Amino acid sequence: MKATLRILAASFATSLLFITLQAQTSSFHNAPASAKALKNPFAGNAGAAKTGKALFASTCASCHGASGQGTGSVPPLTKGPVQTANPGEVFWFITHGDVSDGMPAWESLPEEKRWQIVTFVKTLGSHGQKPAVIAKTETAPGKLNTPPPIPPFTDFRFEAPGKVRKITAQDLPQPFATHSSGNGANVVPRPEGAWPKVLPGFKVEQYAVGLENPRLIRTAPNGDFFVAEMEPGRIIVFRGITSQGKAQQM
């Protein structure tokens, strides 16, 4: 088992070294050399940063988080390559995007607005707001007062194994019936009674709590779980399971 852990640790260290060297030797998302020469006309302009914040909220926050903290598999903008890259490279990436990276092109957005977004994003590295950290112990359930969705649409409260729902084109709203809006996810305490429903003979138990933006999980040959937390940038190892369904060691 120790040998297995050494191999995993060595492999992980090698991967980190490769990623670090790659980041040092390649441009930001393959931006051309000419991108570095682009100058931000709003650099240091507090008014432009404020306008950029509003633009970020309407066009970027649904993927990157309200404060650029990242969501799901999307890394944070508060640190890392976005903050070390030249503003011109960030502007180029916003303009052209990268389909393989999940980033849409925003060339249709006026150039002035793209630079304002760059101005705001660059402020996140120094005094950007940090996302709330989930407590290491289970918090009190939150209240959920949202009315039931209109069928055939549903949510987790009404889902159960075996239920099938059919949504047709006629059930969808007409194109452009409402204004576009951002609807990014925000982490909140688990509502009372919100728990996965399973078939008879099965049950769902909470194995661990308090992870800070977990992004990736891998199972070692000996059954250990390696969980990568994106925000603090660390790897946590969970081992074994107790009679209460919790990790024996962490």
Backbone bond lengths (Angstrom), bond angles and torsions (degrees), N, CA, C in turn:
res aa  C-N    CA-C-N  psi(-1)  N-CA   C-N-CA  omega(-1)  CA-C   N-CA-C  phi
1 M - - - 1.462 - - 1.528 110.00 -
2 K 1.362 116.38 -40.96 1.453 119.81 178.76 1.523 110.68 -62.61
3 A 1.344 115.25 -38.80 1.460 119.08 179.32 1.520 110.66 -63.67
4 T 1.331 114.95 -40.14 1.468 119.46 178.92 1.521 110.59 -62.33
5 L 1.354 116.52 -43.78 1.459 120.45 -179.81 1.515 110.97 -64.61
6 R 1.354 117.31 -37.72 1.464 120.17 178.12 1.520 110.62 -63.38
7 I 1.337 116.06 -41.85 1.468 120.26 -179.91 1.518 110.08 -63.65
8 L 1.366 116.16 -44.16 1.465 120.05 179.76 1.511 110.83 -63.80
9 A 1.335 117.07 -42.31 1.456 120.71 -179.55 1.522 110.90 -65.08
10 A 1.347 116.46 -42.49 1.455 119.96 179.18 1.519 111.40 -64.70
11 S 1.332 115.56 -40.72 1.461 119.82 178.96 1.520 110.65 -63.88
12 F 1.347 116.54 -41.79 1.460 120.81 -179.61 1.528 110.37 -65.54
13 A 1.355 116.89 -42.01 1.459 120.67 179.64 1.522 110.85 -64.20
14 T 1.335 116.78 -40.81 1.456 120.72 178.16 1.520 111.19 -62.24
15 S 1.343 116.21 -40.88 1.467 120.41 179.24 1.513 110.84 -63.49
16 L 1.358 116.46 -42.50 1.461 119.98 179.69 1.525 110.50 -63.29
17 L 1.338 116.88 -41.13 1.456 121.44 179.51 1.516 110.29 -62.33
18 F 1.346 116.48 -43.08 1.465 121.01 -179.97 1.518 110.73 -62.89
19 I 1.348 115.87 -44.16 1.465 119.95 -179.28 1.523 110.28 -64.53
20 T 1.357 116.68 -40.96 1.459 120.70 -179.66 1.513 111.24 -63.53
21 L 1.354 116.30 -47.22 1.462 120.32 179.46 1.516 111.52 -63.39
22 Q 1.350 115.66 -38.67 1.454 119.92 179.55 1.522 110.43 -63.93
23 A 1.344 116.64 -40.96 1.458 120.78 -179.70 1.517 111.09 -65.78
24 Q 1.349 117.04 -31.68 1.444 120.92 -178.26 1.527 112.30 -78.47
25 T 1.321 117.64 -26.46 1.450 120.38 -173.25 1.523 113.51 -104.81
26 S 1.335 119.24 -11.04 1.448 120.33 -179.30 1.510 110.39 -113.59
27 S 1.337 115.85 159.94 1.450 120.12 179.93 1.517 109.83 -77.71
28 F 1.311 115.66 169.87 1.450 121.71 -179.24 1.521 109.18 -70.89
29 H 1.332 117.29 108.79 1.469 123.61 -179.96 1.534 111.51 51.23
30 N 1.342 115.33 40.91 1.469 122.14 176.87 1.529 112.72 60.27
31 A 1.312 116.77 30.50 1.471 120.02 175.94 1.520 108.98 -65.46
32 P 1.320 118.73 139.53 1.465 120.82 179.74 1.522 111.08 -66.75
33 A 1.321 115.63 161.35 1.465 120.49 -178.97 1.524 111.56 -60.10
34 S 1.327 116.15 -30.48 1.466 120.01 -178.87 1.533 112.07 -64.63
35 A 1.355 116.66 -23.33 1.460 119.83 -178.67 1.529 111.24 -64.86
36 K 1.337 116.62 -33.37 1.459 119.84 -179.43 1.524 112.00 -63.76
37 A 1.317 116.04 -26.31 1.465 119.94 -177.65 1.530 112.67 -79.03
38 L 1.338 116.94 -12.00 1.464 120.01 -179.48 1.521 109.62 -69.85
39 K 1.317 116.27 132.37 1.459 122.13 -179.55 1.525 110.41 -105.04
40 N 1.318 115.43 135.61 1.457 120.62 178.33 1.531 109.32 -77.59
41 P 1.316 118.49 113.91 1.467 120.26 -178.84 1.526 113.20 -68.27
42 F 1.338 117.19 -11.61 1.463 121.23 -177.94 1.525 112.50 -113.28
43 A 1.321 117.27 16.15 1.462 120.58 -177.39 1.527 110.63 -56.35
44 G 1.355 116.40 126.49 1.455 120.66 178.94 1.514 115.13 76.77
45 N 1.326 118.00 4.13 1.468 122.49 -178.95 1.527 109.26 -87.48
46 A 1.337 116.60 110.76 1.463 120.86 -177.10 1.523 111.69 -64.27
47 G 1.327 116.95 -36.37 1.465 120.44 179.28 1.518 111.62 -65.02
48 A 1.348 116.32 -41.09 1.460 120.58 178.82 1.525 110.50 -66.44
49 A 1.343 116.50 -37.49 1.464 119.85 178.41 1.521 110.46 -64.93
50 K 1.337 117.16 -38.02 1.468 120.87 178.92 1.518 110.55 -66.07
51 T 1.336 116.63 -42.43 1.463 120.43 176.72 1.525 110.24 -65.41
52 G 1.338 116.28 -40.26 1.461 121.07 178.35 1.510 112.22 -62.73
53 K 1.332 116.70 -32.43 1.465 120.48 178.17 1.525 110.63 -64.61
54 A 1.335 116.31 -42.21 1.469 120.40 178.67 1.527 110.62 -66.43
55 L 1.328 117.02 -39.87 1.461 121.00 177.98 1.524 110.61 -66.05
56 F 1.326 116.16 -39.72 1.464 121.43 178.38 1.519 110.06 -61.14
57 A 1.334 116.56 -41.44 1.463 120.86 -178.68 1.520 111.89 -62.69
58 S 1.322 117.15 -35.56 1.465 120.71 -175.90 1.521 113.16 -88.61
59 T 1.331 118.36 -23.79 1.466 119.86 -174.69 1.522 114.59 -116.78
60 C 1.332 118.03 -22.06 1.465 120.37 -170.60 1.527 114.71 -121.40
61 A 1.340 116.28 -27.42 1.466 120.21 -170.63 1.519 113.74 -63.69
62 S 1.338 117.81 -28.05 1.464 119.34 -178.03 1.521 111.90 -61.34
63 C 1.331 117.74 -27.39 1.466 121.22 178.19 1.530 112.11 -103.44
64 H 1.340 115.97 -40.15 1.462 120.22 -172.37 1.521 114.04 -94.12
65 G 1.339 117.75 -5.19 1.455 120.34 -177.94 1.514 111.20 90.03
66 A 1.315 116.72 151.59 1.460 121.79 -175.49 1.523 112.77 -59.64
67 S 1.329 117.09 -32.30 1.464 121.40 -179.33 1.524 112.03 -112.94
68 G 1.337 116.33 19.17 1.458 119.92 -179.68 1.507 113.27 71.29
69 Q 1.353 116.50 20.50 1.467 120.05 -176.63 1.520 112.85 -80.27
70 G 1.340 117.50 -6.62 1.454 120.78 -178.59 1.514 111.15 87.45
71 T 1.317 115.80 152.57 1.460 121.06 177.85 1.517 108.52 -140.93
72 G 1.333 115.90 135.01 1.462 118.83 178.63 1.516 112.07 57.13
73 S 1.337 116.45 -121.75 1.462 120.93 -179.06 1.520 112.50 -88.08
74 V 1.330 117.87 1.42 1.462 121.10 179.65 1.524 108.81 -86.60
75 P 1.341 118.71 118.43 1.473 120.83 -176.50 1.526 111.34 -70.46
76 P 1.342 117.27 161.42 1.467 120.51 -178.80 1.527 111.96 -71.11
77 L 1.330 115.02 153.80 1.461 121.44 175.88 1.521 111.09 -97.38
78 T 1.328 116.61 -4.27 1.455 120.63 -176.60 1.527 112.83 -75.79
79 K 1.321 116.30 -13.03 1.461 120.74 -179.89 1.522 108.77 -155.70
80 G 1.324 116.35 174.16 1.456 119.51 177.13 1.509 113.56 88.35
81 P 1.342 117.26 -156.94 1.465 122.21 -172.56 1.529 114.75 -55.97
82 V 1.333 118.14 -36.98 1.472 119.93 -178.15 1.522 110.61 -61.87
83 Q 1.328 117.41 -36.39 1.460 120.19 -177.95 1.531 112.23 -81.84
84 T 1.323 117.58 -26.84 1.470 119.74 179.59 1.515 112.36 -89.62
85 A 1.324 117.89 -17.63 1.465 121.50 -179.34 1.517 111.08 -71.85
86 N 1.325 115.41 154.67 1.458 121.59 174.80 1.532 109.49 -66.16
87 P 1.341 119.43 140.46 1.464 120.59 179.23 1.520 113.36 -52.74
88 G 1.324 116.39 -34.63 1.461 119.98 178.70 1.513 112.19 -65.10
89 E 1.335 117.18 -34.84 1.459 120.67 177.50 1.523 111.15 -68.88
90 V 1.339 116.92 -39.78 1.459 120.59 177.28 1.533 109.53 -64.41
91 F 1.332 116.48 -41.73 1.466 120.84 178.03 1.526 110.35 -61.13
92 W 1.318 116.51 -42.18 1.471 121.42 -179.75 1.530 109.89 -63.28
93 F 1.336 116.40 -42.46 1.462 120.12 -178.75 1.527 111.16 -66.73
94 I 1.322 117.20 -41.10 1.464 120.46 176.81 1.530 109.51 -61.74
95 T 1.301 116.63 -39.64 1.472 121.48 -177.77 1.513 112.10 -67.48
96 H 1.330 117.08 -47.60 1.469 121.37 -172.09 1.532 113.74 -97.82
97 G 1.330 117.38 -24.27 1.455 120.04 179.66 1.521 112.59 63.97
98 D 1.309 115.40 -171.94 1.461 122.04 178.76 1.528 107.41 -158.83
99 V 1.330 116.77 104.73 1.460 121.64 -176.16 1.521 111.26 -58.53
100 S 1.341 116.94 -42.13 1.463 120.39 -177.93 1.526 111.72 -66.54
101 D 1.319 116.87 -23.36 1.454 121.75 179.97 1.526 111.87 -94.68
102 G 1.338 116.50 -2.71 1.459 120.34 -179.89 1.513 114.06 82.57
103 M 1.336 117.38 10.08 1.462 121.59 -177.95 1.523 109.80 -100.52
104 P 1.338 118.00 117.04 1.468 119.74 178.39 1.525 111.27 -74.53
105 A 1.310 116.67 157.69 1.466 121.85 176.01 1.528 109.52 -82.26
106 W 1.331 116.12 136.32 1.466 121.15 -179.72 1.530 111.03 -115.29
107 E 1.341 115.52 34.60 1.460 119.85 -180.00 1.526 111.67 -63.53
108 S 1.336 116.52 -26.03 1.461 120.05 179.82 1.526 112.33 -71.09
109 L 1.330 117.24 -19.32 1.456 121.56 177.42 1.528 107.80 -75.28
110 P 1.326 118.78 132.41 1.475 120.56 -179.11 1.525 111.89 -51.36
111 E 1.307 115.65 143.86 1.467 121.39 -176.84 1.526 111.54 -54.68
112 E 1.321 116.66 -40.65 1.461 120.32 -179.64 1.521 111.15 -58.86
113 K 1.337 117.40 -41.54 1.458 121.42 -178.87 1.525 110.92 -69.89
114 R 1.325 117.14 -35.33 1.468 119.46 178.42 1.528 110.48 -64.30
115 W 1.330 116.20 -40.50 1.461 119.55 178.47 1.528 110.89 -68.00
116 Q 1.314 117.06 -34.49 1.474 119.76 177.51 1.525 111.07 -65.32
117 I 1.333 116.07 -37.58 1.471 119.55 175.89 1.524 110.17 -64.71
118 V 1.333 117.20 -42.71 1.465 121.12 177.34 1.529 109.80 -59.09
119 T 1.333 116.61 -42.89 1.460 121.07 -179.83 1.515 111.16 -59.80
120 F 1.340 116.61 -43.91 1.462 120.10 178.51 1.522 111.51 -66.82
121 V 1.322 117.15 -46.06 1.475 120.93 -178.11 1.522 110.88 -58.38
122 K 1.320 116.80 -37.73 1.459 119.85 -179.21 1.529 112.22 -68.94
123 T 1.337 117.53 -21.32 1.470 119.13 176.56 1.522 112.21 -76.59
124 L 1.338 117.45 -18.57 1.458 120.60 -176.63 1.518 112.53 -67.21
125 G 1.317 116.66 -25.62 1.458 120.19 -177.76 1.511 113.72 -71.75
126 S 1.342 117.41 -23.33 1.460 120.14 -176.18 1.517 113.26 -102.32
127 H 1.333 116.27 -42.16 1.466 118.32 -178.01 1.514 111.44 -144.37
128 G 1.352 115.97 32.00 1.457 118.47 178.46 1.519 111.22 -67.25
129 Q 1.303 115.94 151.69 1.459 120.00 179.33 1.517 109.66 -69.72
130 K 1.308 116.14 140.76 1.456 121.24 178.22 1.513 109.56 -96.87
131 P 1.340 117.05 141.19 1.463 119.01 178.92 1.512 111.40 -67.13
132 A 1.301 116.00 153.29 1.460 121.00 178.54 1.522 109.60 -63.23
133 V 1.321 116.76 139.48 1.459 121.99 -179.92 1.518 109.13 -94.42
134 I 1.317 116.48 129.97 1.451 120.54 178.23 1.529 109.60 -70.43
135 A 1.299 117.11 135.69 1.459 120.97 -178.81 1.524 110.23 -62.66
136 K 1.320 116.42 154.30 1.455 121.43 -178.00 1.530 112.29 -74.66
137 T 1.299 117.58 -9.84 1.453 120.42 176.31 1.511 108.86 -118.17
138 E 1.309 116.53 162.86 1.452 121.47 -178.21 1.516 110.55 -62.85
139 T 1.330 117.89 128.13 1.453 122.39 -179.84 1.521 109.91 -89.40
140 A 1.321 115.28 165.10 1.457 119.85 178.59 1.521 109.58 -64.89
141 P 1.322 117.97 141.46 1.469 120.19 -179.41 1.518 111.46 -60.99
142 G 1.340 114.81 144.66 1.450 119.53 176.35 1.523 110.72 -84.67
143 K 1.311 115.08 169.94 1.457 120.76 179.07 1.531 109.13 -96.58
144 L 1.319 116.40 140.28 1.449 121.51 178.69 1.525 108.22 -124.34
145 N 1.324 115.77 106.96 1.463 120.89 -177.34 1.525 112.63 -109.19
146 T 1.324 116.42 12.19 1.457 120.48 -179.02 1.532 110.27 -66.08
147 P 1.326 118.72 132.85 1.468 119.79 178.85 1.526 111.06 -66.72
148 P 1.311 117.46 157.81 1.472 120.42 179.76 1.523 110.93 -60.06
149 P 1.327 117.91 142.45 1.466 120.29 177.79 1.522 110.76 -67.86
150 I 1.327 115.33 156.42 1.464 121.08 -180.00 1.528 109.19 -80.46
151 P 1.338 118.42 123.75 1.470 121.22 179.11 1.534 110.70 -56.76
152 P 1.348 117.18 147.66 1.472 127.11 9.18 1.525 114.00 -85.83
153 F 1.325 117.96 5.78 1.462 119.65 179.80 1.526 109.74 -76.65
154 T 1.323 115.97 153.38 1.458 119.89 -174.56 1.515 109.45 -150.33
155 D 1.323 116.48 179.25 1.457 121.60 172.18 1.526 108.63 -143.08
156 F 1.328 116.42 -173.87 1.465 120.74 -171.50 1.526 113.15 -61.00
157 R 1.335 117.66 -24.21 1.471 119.65 -176.58 1.525 112.57 -66.47
158 F 1.319 116.03 -25.78 1.456 119.69 -173.33 1.521 112.87 -114.48
159 E 1.319 116.68 9.06 1.455 120.50 178.62 1.525 110.65 -90.64
160 A 1.315 116.19 147.06 1.464 122.44 177.27 1.523 107.92 -160.69
161 P 1.339 117.72 154.63 1.471 119.87 179.15 1.522 111.44 -55.53
162 G 1.317 116.34 134.72 1.458 121.53 177.79 1.514 114.53 95.53
163 K 1.332 117.44 -14.65 1.464 119.47 179.24 1.525 109.75 -79.41
164 V 1.320 115.77 133.25 1.464 121.61 179.99 1.519 108.48 -123.71
165 R 1.294 116.44 136.02 1.462 121.05 179.82 1.521 108.91 -128.65
166 K 1.296 116.00 138.31 1.453 121.53 -179.82 1.521 108.99 -114.63
167 I 1.331 115.70 120.79 1.461 121.81 178.34 1.530 107.46 -112.06
168 T 1.313 117.24 120.76 1.460 122.27 -178.64 1.522 110.23 -104.15
169 A 1.315 115.47 171.38 1.463 120.58 179.32 1.526 111.40 -61.06
170 Q 1.324 116.29 -30.47 1.463 119.92 -179.40 1.532 112.28 -69.66
171 D 1.346 116.30 -21.59 1.464 120.07 179.41 1.526 112.67 -79.80
172 L 1.313 116.94 -17.91 1.459 121.40 -176.40 1.522 110.96 -81.62
173 P 1.329 118.50 148.69 1.466 120.44 176.72 1.518 110.58 -66.90
174 Q 1.302 116.61 154.24 1.451 121.30 178.62 1.527 110.25 -64.99
175 P 1.338 117.82 147.53 1.467 120.09 178.42 1.525 111.04 -56.19
176 F 1.319 115.82 138.00 1.472 123.92 177.76 1.532 112.28 62.02
177 A 1.349 117.21 23.63 1.467 119.88 178.30 1.523 110.67 -68.34
178 T 1.329 117.14 -27.91 1.459 121.52 178.03 1.520 109.12 -134.26
179 H 1.309 116.12 166.16 1.461 121.25 176.90 1.527 109.42 -73.08
180 S 1.330 115.14 147.77 1.460 119.54 177.36 1.525 109.40 -66.38
181 S 1.310 116.04 147.10 1.466 120.30 179.19 1.516 109.18 -150.15
182 G 1.323 114.93 151.77 1.458 120.02 176.51 1.516 109.78 -80.84
183 N 1.317 116.50 142.77 1.462 120.09 -179.29 1.525 109.08 -140.69
184 G 1.333 114.68 52.76 1.457 119.17 -179.38 1.514 112.14 -69.49
185 A 1.309 116.14 152.23 1.470 120.57 -178.36 1.517 110.66 -79.14
186 N 1.320 116.07 140.23 1.459 123.01 174.13 1.526 108.39 -119.67
187 V 1.339 116.79 135.34 1.456 121.01 -179.60 1.526 109.21 -74.23
188 V 1.307 116.98 125.91 1.469 122.96 179.45 1.527 108.50 -133.38
189 P 1.328 118.05 161.97 1.478 119.35 175.50 1.523 110.79 -58.56
190 R 1.331 116.37 144.38 1.463 120.88 -178.98 1.523 109.91 -62.03
191 P 1.336 117.76 125.39 1.471 120.10 179.26 1.523 111.63 -61.46
192 E 1.310 117.03 149.71 1.455 122.34 179.78 1.526 110.46 -59.77
193 G 1.316 116.48 129.43 1.457 121.28 179.11 1.514 114.52 84.60
194 A 1.336 117.96 -3.12 1.465 120.64 179.37 1.526 109.35 -81.02
195 W 1.320 115.95 105.61 1.469 120.45 -177.59 1.522 108.25 -155.18
196 P 1.320 118.89 142.37 1.470 120.50 179.63 1.528 112.24 -58.84
197 K 1.313 116.33 137.54 1.467 121.58 176.97 1.524 108.60 -98.17
198 V 1.316 116.43 136.53 1.462 120.68 -175.95 1.524 110.21 -128.93
199 L 1.318 115.32 172.16 1.457 121.75 179.71 1.527 110.82 -69.70
200 P 1.330 118.05 157.19 1.473 121.15 177.53 1.523 111.02 -54.96
201 G 1.342 115.71 138.33 1.458 120.71 -179.14 1.511 113.70 94.60
202 F 1.348 117.30 -8.21 1.457 121.74 178.97 1.527 108.96 -119.21
203 K 1.312 116.22 157.71 1.454 120.35 174.20 1.528 109.40 -148.52
204 V 1.315 116.00 157.75 1.457 122.56 179.66 1.520 108.12 -112.86
205 E 1.339 117.00 128.26 1.448 121.61 177.96 1.519 109.24 -124.55
206 Q 1.323 115.42 150.60 1.458 120.54 -179.62 1.524 109.41 -83.42
207 Y 1.318 115.98 118.01 1.468 121.77 -174.81 1.526 111.79 -82.95
208 A 1.341 117.96 -38.91 1.462 121.34 -177.99 1.525 109.15 -154.98
209 V 1.325 116.96 154.13 1.462 122.77 178.46 1.524 108.95 -132.87
210 G 1.343 115.54 169.82 1.456 120.77 172.03 1.506 116.12 81.10
211 L 1.332 119.34 12.69 1.458 120.33 178.11 1.523 109.73 -73.35
212 E 1.318 116.51 143.45 1.455 121.81 -178.00 1.533 109.39 -101.97
213 N 1.323 115.70 98.37 1.457 122.75 178.31 1.527 111.98 53.58
214 P 1.336 119.28 58.26 1.468 120.89 178.12 1.526 110.22 -64.21
215 R 1.324 116.13 134.78 1.466 120.19 -173.70 1.517 113.21 -115.64
216 L 1.320 116.99 -30.14 1.463 119.52 -173.05 1.521 109.35 -148.40
217 I 1.330 116.86 142.33 1.458 121.59 177.21 1.530 108.52 -132.55
218 R 1.317 115.29 136.95 1.455 121.52 178.14 1.536 108.62 -133.42
219 T 1.325 116.74 142.28 1.458 122.24 179.18 1.518 109.62 -103.37
220 A 1.326 116.04 124.28 1.462 121.29 179.12 1.522 109.67 -77.14
221 P 1.346 117.89 161.81 1.470 120.60 179.62 1.530 113.39 -57.15
222 N 1.338 117.72 -27.46 1.463 120.04 -179.52 1.534 112.58 -88.05
223 G 1.343 117.43 2.74 1.454 120.95 177.61 1.514 115.18 97.60
224 D 1.331 118.42 -5.80 1.466 120.75 176.84 1.529 110.36 -66.28
225 F 1.335 115.45 147.89 1.465 120.82 176.24 1.527 109.09 -105.28
226 F 1.323 117.04 123.01 1.460 122.96 175.09 1.539 107.37 -100.57
227 V 1.335 116.71 115.88 1.462 121.66 -176.99 1.526 108.96 -114.86
228 A 1.327 116.34 124.75 1.463 121.48 178.56 1.524 109.42 -94.27
229 E 1.327 116.32 122.03 1.458 121.92 176.16 1.527 108.62 -96.96
230 M 1.345 115.70 120.92 1.461 119.67 -172.92 1.518 112.61 -71.54
231 E 1.337 117.68 -44.05 1.457 119.93 -172.98 1.531 112.98 -65.87
232 P 1.362 119.96 -53.25 1.468 118.87 178.86 1.526 113.04 -80.69
233 G 1.354 117.14 -11.67 1.459 120.28 178.79 1.517 113.21 68.14
234 R 1.320 117.26 53.62 1.456 120.28 -178.14 1.525 110.59 -142.14
235 I 1.333 114.99 165.70 1.463 122.24 177.97 1.532 108.13 -114.50
236 I 1.336 116.40 127.10 1.468 121.66 176.65 1.527 108.34 -111.20
237 V 1.345 115.98 137.03 1.459 121.39 -179.75 1.533 108.69 -109.33
238 F 1.324 116.44 124.58 1.458 122.23 174.93 1.526 108.65 -106.18
239 R 1.346 115.79 135.47 1.472 119.25 -176.51 1.527 110.12 -133.21
240 G 1.329 115.23 132.42 1.451 120.91 172.84 1.524 113.36 73.46
241 I 1.319 115.79 178.42 1.453 121.73 179.15 1.525 109.71 -149.02
242 T 1.312 116.50 134.98 1.466 121.37 -179.35 1.530 110.03 -87.16
243 S 1.312 115.49 176.41 1.476 119.90 177.96 1.511 111.55 -67.35
244 Q 1.341 117.06 -17.87 1.467 121.03 176.52 1.523 111.94 -91.88
245 G 1.338 116.82 5.02 1.457 120.20 177.97 1.509 114.14 82.44
246 K 1.330 118.60 14.17 1.452 122.26 -179.54 1.533 110.48 -101.11
247 A 1.331 115.67 164.38 1.466 119.82 177.37 1.526 109.90 -69.92
248 Q 1.345 116.15 137.01 1.455 120.32 177.60 1.525 110.78 -72.29
249 Q 1.313 116.55 -37.63 1.468 121.60 179.60 1.516 108.93 -137.15
250 M 1.343 115.20 150.30 1.466 119.99 177.10 1.516 108.45 -140.88
